[in-house]
Amino acid sequence: MFREPFPIDYWFDATSLSSTLATTFKTLALNCKPVAEANVLVLLPPVMPGMPQDPEGVTTQFYRFSTHAP
């Protein structure tokens, strides 16, 4: 049984490679429907060479993980 994965406002890519980020973007575009809004948190800067461009409506943000984070 397929379950619609939305609405999910934040996605977290713990690997943060170009291939995993591309997979996240493909997941966000299920059924070829545009995503209204989504935030993808990554552990590596999204401006690294080879990283895919954010699709329309998607924001990729660098998340500096720390055990001291609130």
LUMDREN-726632 format. One record per atom (N, C-alpha, C, O, CB): residue number from 0; residue in one letter; atom name; x, y, z. Coordinates in pm, whole numbers, plus 50000, padded with zeros to 5 digits. Atoms other than C-alpha are relative to their C-alpha. Glycine has a CB too. Example, Ala and Ser with C-alpha at 12.3 -4.5 7.8 and 13.67 -1.06 7.14 Angstrom:
BEGIN
   pos   code   site    east   north      up
     0      A      N   50089   49881   50000
     0      A     CA   51230   49550   50780
     0      A      C   50090   50120   50000
     0      A      O   50194   50118   50066
     0      A     CB   49901   50003   50125
     1      S      N   49918   49881   49994
     1      S     CA   51367   49894   50714
     1      S      C   49923   50109   50073
     1      S      O   49974   50220   50090
     1      S     CB   50041   50046   49858
***
This chain:
BEGIN
   pos   code   site    east   north      up
     0      M      N   50084   49882   50000
     0      M     CA   50000   50000   50000
     0      M      C   50089   50124   50000
     0      M      O   50182   50135   50080
     0      M     CB   49904   50000   50122
     1      F      N   49925   49875   50008
     1      F     CA   50136   50342   49903
     1      F      C   49938   50102   50093
     1      F      O   49817   50123   50094
     1      F     CB   50003   50053   49855
     2      R      N   50047   49891   49913
     2      R     CA   50114   50617   50161
     2      R      C   50063   50130   49953
     2      R      O   50185   50137   49935
     2      R     CB   50035   49972   50149
     3      E      N   49952   49869   50043
     3      E     CA   50145   50978   50053
     3      E      C   50092   50058   50108
     3      E      O   50052   50064   50225
     3      E     CB   49880   50097   49972
     4      P      N   49905   49953   49898
     4      P     CA   50455   51125   50227
     4      P      C   49983   50145   50041
     4      P      O   50069   50200   50110
     4      P     CB   50138   49980   49951
     5      F      N   50016   49859   49969
     5      F     CA   50314   51475   50259
     5      F      C   49879   50022   50088
     5      F      O   49788   49938   50080
     5      F     CB   49988   50082   49873
     6      P      N   49905   49888   49993
     6      P     CA   50276   51708   50433
     6      P      C   50114   49971   50099
     6      P      O   50091   49939   50216
     6      P     CB   49927   50128   50040
     7      I      N   49880   50002   49918
     7      I     CA   50630   51689   50567
     7      I      C   50076   50126   49964
     7      I      O   50117   50143   49849
     7      I     CB   50087   49867   49978
     8      D      N   49936   49872   50028
     8      D     CA   50790   52032   50598
     8      D      C   50152   49990   49996
     8      D      O   50216   50062   49919
     8      D     CB   49958   50101   50103
     9      Y      N   49855   50010   49991
     9      Y     CA   51145   51924   50686
     9      Y      C   50045   49857   49969
     9      Y      O   49987   49760   50019
     9      Y     CB   50050   50043   50138
    10      W      N   49938   50127   50034
    10      W     CA   51356   51644   50539
    10      W      C   50145   50009   50046
    10      W      O   50205   50116   50038
    10      W     CB   49989   49967   49846
    11      F      N   49862   50000   49951
    11      F     CA   51696   51544   50681
    11      F      C   50080   49896   49924
    11      F      O   50048   49777   49928
    11      F     CB   50005   49972   50153
    12      D      N   49913   50089   50076
    12      D     CA   51966   51396   50459
    12      D      C   50128   49982   50081
    12      D      O   50217   50067   50077
    12      D     CB   50030   50058   49856
    13      A      N   49886   50024   49911
    13      A     CA   52218   51244   50702
    13      A      C   50127   49965   49925
    13      A      O   50237   49979   49980
    13      A     CB   49967   49889   50096
    14      T      N   49882   50033   50079
    14      T     CA   52452   51132   50423
    14      T      C   50050   50124   49925
    14      T      O   50170   50150   49921
    14      T     CB   49970   49886   49901
    15      S      N   49973   49870   50063
    15      S     CA   52438   51459   50227
    15      S      C   50098   49994   49883
    15      S      O   50182   50084   49869
    15      S     CB   50051   50094   50103
    16      L      N   49922   50008   50123
    16      L     CA   52605   51343   49906
    16      L      C   49910   50042   49884
    16      L      O   49788   50049   49900
    16      L     CB   50057   49857   49979
    17      S      N   50082   49957   50113
    17      S     CA   52492   51455   49562
    17      S      C   49898   49893   49963
    17      S      O   49785   49926   49926
    17      S     CB   50090   50032   49878
    18      S      N   50093   50108   50035
    18      S     CA   52333   51112   49500
    18      S      C   49885   49990   50099
    18      S      O   49771   49964   50058
    18      S     CB   50075   49867   49994
    19      T      N   50108   50011   49901
    19      T     CA   52135   51110   49826
    19      T      C   49909   50122   49994
    19      T      O   49788   50112   50015
    19      T     CB   50057   49983   50142
    20      L      N   50082   49879   50012
    20      L     CA   52021   51469   49779
    20      L      C   49912   49989   49875
    20      L      O   49796   50031   49877
    20      L     CB   50090   50127   49993
    21      A      N   50079   50020   50121
    21      A     CA   51908   51384   49424
    21      A      C   49884   49904   50027
    21      A      O   49774   49924   49976
    21      A     CB   50088   49946   49885
    22      T      N   50106   50094   49964
    22      T     CA   51711   51089   49565
    22      T      C   49892   50069   50083
    22      T      O   49773   50043   50064
    22      T     CB   50058   49880   50078
    23      T      N   50097   49924   49920
    23      T     CA   51547   51319   49820
    23      T      C   49913   50087   49909
    23      T      O   49792   50094   49926
    23      T     CB   50071   50087   50105
    24      F      N   50077   49916   50093
    24      F     CA   51447   51557   49539
    24      F      C   49903   49917   49918
    24      F      O   49792   49961   49891
    24      F     CB   50095   50078   49908
    25      K      N   50090   50089   50075
    25      K     CA   51300   51265   49341
    25      K      C   49882   49959   50087
    25      K      O   49769   49952   50039
    25      K     CB   50077   49875   49950
    26      T      N   50107   50037   49907
    26      T     CA   51101   51159   49648
    26      T      C   49901   50114   50016
    26      T      O   49781   50092   50024
    26      T     CB   50059   49960   50136
    27      L      N   50087   49883   49985
    27      L     CA   50967   51512   49684
    27      L      C   49913   50024   49878
    27      L      O   49811   50092   49888
    27      L     CB   50084   50123   50028
    28      A      N   50076   49980   50124
    28      A     CA   50842   51501   49324
    28      A      C   49925   49873   49961
    28      A      O   49911   49845   49842
    28      A     CB   50094   50042   49885
    29      L      N   50077   50121   50029
    29      L     CA   50641   51176   49353
    29      L      C   49882   50031   49911
    29      L      O   49818   50136   49925
    29      L     CB   49952   49935   50129
    30      N      N   50113   49985   50093
    30      N     CA   50383   51133   49081
    30      N      C   50013   50123   49911
    30      N      O   49914   50172   49857
    30      N     CB   49869   50006   50077
    31      C      N   49973   49884   50086
    31      C     CA   50545   51423   48892
    31      C      C   49921   50124   50042
    31      C      O   49899   50213   49961
    31      C     CB   49968   49967   49857
    32      K      N   50070   49881   49949
    32      K     CA   50356   51671   49110
    32      K      C   50103   50094   50060
    32      K      O   50194   50049   50129
    32      K     CB   49890   49961   50105
    33      P      N   49906   49907   49939
    33      P     CA   50540   51988   49205
    33      P      C   49980   50006   50151
    33      P      O   49869   49988   50201
    33      P     CB   49984   50140   49939
    34      V      N   50005   49988   49854
    34      V     CA   50622   52031   49572
    34      V      C   49966   50143   50035
    34      V      O   50027   50237   49983
    34      V     CB   50135   49956   50066
    35      A      N   50039   49865   49961
    35      A     CA   50452   52327   49734
    35      A      C   50115   50067   50075
    35      A      O   50158   50176   50038
    35      A     CB   49873   49998   50087
    36      E      N   49888   49950   49923
    36      E     CA   50728   52381   49991
    36      E      C   50062   49886   50077
    36      E      O   49990   49801   50130
    36      E     CB   49957   50113   50095
    37      A      N   49930   50099   49920
    37      A     CA   50991   52165   50155
    37      A      C   50137   50055   50035
    37      A      O   50199   50126   49956
    37      A     CB   50012   49864   49925
    38      N      N   49867   49963   49955
    38      N     CA   51308   52225   50353
    38      N      C   50080   49873   50019
    38      N      O   50036   49780   50088
    38      N     CB   49993   50083   50132
    39      V      N   49913   50116   49988
    39      V     CA   51594   51976   50323
    39      V      C   50123   50043   50078
    39      V      O   50196   50132   50035
    39      V     CB   50038   49942   49860
    40      L      N   49882   49971   49919
    40      L     CA   51856   51984   50596
    40      L      C   50109   49901   49965
    40      L      O   50085   49780   49961
    40      L     CB   49966   49993   50152
    41      V      N   49887   50084   50038
    41      V     CA   52200   51850   50498
    41      V      C   50117   50027   50094
    41      V      O   50127   50135   50152
    41      V     CB   50041   50025   49852
    42      L      N   49885   49988   49911
    42      L     CA   52521   51790   50694
    42      L      C   50124   50055   49930
    42      L      O   50221   50092   49996
    42      L     CB   50031   49866   50061
    43      L      N   49891   49941   50077
    43      L     CA   52752   51909   50414
    43      L      C   49945   50122   49928
    43      L      O   49827   50124   49892
    43      L     CB   50061   49897   49900
    44      P      N   50051   49881   50068
    44      P     CA   52728   52252   50250
    44      P      C   49940   49966   49863
    44      P      O   50005   49897   49783
    44      P     CB   50112   50104   49983
    45      P      N   50065   50033   50127
    45      P     CA   52483   52231   49959
    45      P      C   50063   50070   49880
    45      P      O   50021   50045   49767
    45      P     CB   49855   50036   50006
    46      V      N   49933   49931   50111
    46      V     CA   52711   52456   49749
    46      V      C   50124   49924   49954
    46      V      O   50199   49975   49870
    46      V     CB   50037   50142   50042
    47      M      N   49885   50079   50041
    47      M     CA   52973   52182   49715
    47      M      C   49986   49963   49852
    47      M      O   49874   49944   49804
    47      M     CB   50014   49873   50088
    48      P      N   50007   50038   50141
    48      P     CA   53064   52096   49354
    48      P      C   49927   49867   49979
    48      P      O   49947   49772   50054
    48      P     CB   50141   49991   49940
    49      G      N   50072   50122   50034
    49      G     CA   52834   51837   49197
    49      G      C   49866   49982   50069
    49      G      O   49793   49888   50039
    49      G     CB   50084   49884   50031
    50      M      N   50129   50011   49931
    50      M     CA   52537   51898   49427
    50      M      C   49889   50045   49905
    50      M      O   49907   50144   49833
    50      M     CB   49999   50085   50131
    51      P      N   50110   49962   50091
    51      P     CA   52203   51912   49240
    51      P      C   49936   50132   50043
    51      P      O   49940   50171   50160
    51      P     CB   49893   49889   49996
    52      Q      N   50071   49876   49974
    52      Q     CA   52009   52236   49211
    52      Q      C   49868   49970   50072
    52      Q      O   49804   49869   50046
    52      Q     CB   49974   50077   49868
    53      D      N   50128   50014   49932
    53      D     CA   51711   52281   49441
    53      D      C   49887   50014   49899
    53      D      O   49886   50109   49820
    53      D     CB   49985   50104   50114
    54      P      N   50119   49982   50083
    54      P     CA   51382   52221   49258
    54      P      C   49919   50120   50051
    54      P      O   49938   50165   50164
    54      P     CB   49913   49871   49998
    55      E      N   50086   49890   49959
    55      E     CA   51127   52500   49268
    55      E      C   49919   49959   50124
    55      E      O   49860   49851   50127
    55      E     CB   49906   50042   49885
    56      G      N   50073   50028   49877
    56      G     CA   50970   52517   49615
    56      G      C   50080   49928   50106
    56      G      O   50031   49908   50217
    56      G     CB   49880   49921   49968
    57      V      N   49917   50073   49905
    57      V     CA   51256   52334   49785
    57      V      C   50118   50087   50042
    57      V      O   50183   50148   49958
    57      V     CB   50050   49866   49939
    58      T      N   49886   49928   49946
    58      T     CA   51514   52498   50010
    58      T      C   50092   49901   50068
    58      T      O   50048   49823   50153
    58      T     CB   49954   50112   50098
    59      T      N   49901   50087   49937
    59      T     CA   51832   52314   50104
    59      T      C   50083   50085   50095
    59      T      O   50135   50190   50057
    59      T     CB   50091   49929   49894
    60      Q      N   49928   49923   49898
    60      Q     CA   51999   52430   50424
    60      Q      C   50106   49913   50065
    60      Q      O   50082   49796   50098
    60      Q     CB   49903   50054   50106
    61      F      N   49892   50066   49929
    61      F     CA   52330   52334   50579
    61      F      C   49965   49999   50149
    61      F      O   49933   50102   50207
    61      F     CB   50137   50072   49975
    62      Y      N   50034   50015   49859
    62      Y     CA   52266   52200   50929
    62      Y      C   50124   49951   50072
    62      Y      O   50169   49838   50051
    62      Y     CB   49879   49902   50021
    63      R      N   49882   50037   49925
    63      R     CA   52562   52197   51161
    63      R      C   49955   49926   50126
    63      R      O   49912   49986   50224
    63      R     CB   50085   50125   50037
    64      F      N   50044   50083   49888
    64      F     CA   52485   51908   51393
    64      F      C   50096   50015   50116
    64      F      O   50217   50016   50097
    64      F     CB   49989   49852   49957
    65      S      N   49919   49990   49879
    65      S     CA   52609   51944   51747
    65      S      C   49925   49937   50114
    65      S      O   49802   49946   50123
    65      S     CB   50036   50147   50031
    66      T      N   50064   50057   49880
    66      T     CA   52543   51761   52068
    66      T      C   49957   50109   50095
    66      T      O   49886   50083   50192
    66      T     CB   50094   49902   50071
    67      H      N   50037   49886   49915
    67      H     CA   52508   52106   52221
    67      H      C   49885   50081   49943
    67      H      O   49847   50184   49999
    67      H     CB   50119   50091   50020
    68      A      N   50112   49927   50061
    68      A     CA   52225   52212   51991
    68      A      C   49876   49988   50088
    68      A      O   49854   49886   50152
    68      A     CB   49971   49945   49858
    69      P      N   50124   50006   49917
    69      P     CA   51897   52300   52164
    69      P      C   49902   49898   49948
    69      P      O   49794   49881   50006
    69      P     CB   49932   50137   50006
***
